Amino acid sequence: MAQPFDRRRTFCNPPAMSETYAVEAIFGEDRREFVENVPHCLELGMRNVSVGPGTATMMIPYRDDLLGDRARGVVFGGVITTLLDQAGGAATLCSLPELVTIATLDLRVDYLRAAEPGCDLYGMAEVYKRTHSVAFVRGKAWDRDPDDPFAHLTATFMLGSSALEHPLKQVVQEQTS
């Protein structure tokens, strides 16, 4: 039987994925751990704004060297894709009861308008469904107002994509001991 629509469950308020989270010790604001192991993110100047259960918000400061269209001052689309991919990956990690490696399986970005020149870029993602092997993620990117996004994300992430130990495992262990 279908559950009735609950207006309190909005795009930014996903259902809980589990009662405990593998990276809960590093939930919060301005956590470098979610970008410092990805050199491309560091090169872009990406920062973590906040992470929590199944959600992540990242930011890239506006810089002239990130422009794809200098005449209009518009940031290159690949920068926006990277921002949303990283937010989606961080949200996926923040939804897991056990830390495993992940990989982007599919990522679609719909551009709704150009990002406003001179503005910092924000990307938020949330996991809205997770199976034993795949996380389903949606998100958005904005400049001035989160209620006026310039891009929308739909993505899937593979869980347990590698036998390697996840780089955040040691960080989490240090935070909990």
N, C-alpha and C positions, 0 to 999 in steps of 0.2 A: 504494500500500500504506500502511495506517495505521501511524503510529509508535506504539510502546508507550508507555504512561503512565509519565511520569517524575515521581516524588514530589517531586523537588527543585524542579520548576517549580510554585510555589505562586501563590496569588492576588497576593502581593506581590513576585513574582519573574517578571515577564513576559519573553518571549523578546526578544532584541535586534531592533530595527527596522532599524537601519542601522549601518554602521561609523563614520560621522561624523555629528555632530548640529549643526544650524545654530546652536543656542543653547548649545552645550557650554561656551563661555567663561563663562557665567553659571550653570552647574550649582552646586549646593551648598545650604547652609543660610542661612536668613534673607535671601534675596535680594528686595529691595523691587521690583525691576524687573517682577515678575510680577503685582503689584497696583497699582503707582503710576499706571498709565495708565487705570485703571478707577475713576472717582469713586465709584461705588456701593460698591465694595470698600473704598475708603478711609473712606467714611462708616460702614461696618460695623466698622471697625477690623481688617479682615482682614490676616493676616500669612502670609507664605510660611514654612513650616517647613523644607521641603527640596524640591529638584527634581533629577532625574537622568534617565537615558535612558528616555523614555516613561512617567515617573512624576512625580507631584507631590503634596505634602501641604500643606494650608493649615489655618489656625486662626483662629477668631473668638473673642475673649474674651467671656465671659458679661457681659451688661449688662442692667439692668432695662428699658431702653428698647427692647430687642429682643424682649420678651415678647409672645406672642400670647394667652396665658392667664395673666393676673396671679394669679388665685386659686391656680393650681397651680405657678406659676413656670416655665412651659414656653415655650421660645423659639418664635417665629412660624415656621411651616413655610417661608415664602419665604426666610428667612435661611439655612436649611439647604439649600434648593435653590440659592441663590446660591453658597454655599460649595462645593457639589459641582460646579456648573457651572464655576466658576472653576478648581477643581482639575482638572477634565476638560479644560478648554481649555489650561491650563498643561502638563498631561501630553502633550496633542496637540502643542503647540509643541516640547516636549522630545523628540519622536519623529522630527522631520523632518530630513532631510538638507539641505534648503534652506528658509529662512524665507519663509513665505507667510502671508497673512491667513487666518483661520479664522472659521467661524460655527457655532453650535450648530444642527444640523438637527433632532435629536430628543433629548429628555431625559426619562427616567422615574426618579422617586424613589419607592421603596417604603419606607414608614415601618414599622419593625419594633417600635418602642416609642417612648415619649416620651423626649426627652433629659433627663438628670438636672438638676434645677434647681440653679443656682449653679456649674455646671461649664463650663469652656471647651469649645468645639466644634471637633473636628478632622475634616477631610475628606481622603481619599486617593483618587487616581484613577490608573489605568494604561491605556495603550493596548495592547490585546491583538491587534489586527489593523489593518493600514493598506493601503488601495489607493491608486491614483494620485489619487483625488478625495475619499475618505472615510476618517476614522479611527473605529474602533470602540473604545469606552471603557467600563470598568466601575470601580466604586469603592464606597466605604463611608464613613459618618460615625460617629464615636463620641465619647464624653465621657471616661470614666475608663479604658477598656480597649479597645484596637483589636480584641481578640478578642470583644468584646461590642458590635457596632455597633447603632446605633438607626435607621440608614437605609442603603439600598443604591441605587446608581446604575447605570443602563444608559443610554448616550448614543452619539450619532454626531455627528461634526463634519465640516463641509465644508472641504476644503482648497482654497486659492486662491479664496476667496469674493469677493474684491474686487481691483481693479487697483491699489489704493492701496498704498503702502509700509507695511510693518508697523512699528509704533512701536518695537519692540525692535531693529530693524536697526541703528540708530545706536549703541545701547548695546552690542551685540555687537561692532560695529566698533571702538569705543573700547576694549573689553576685550582685543581681539586685536592691537591695534597698539601 
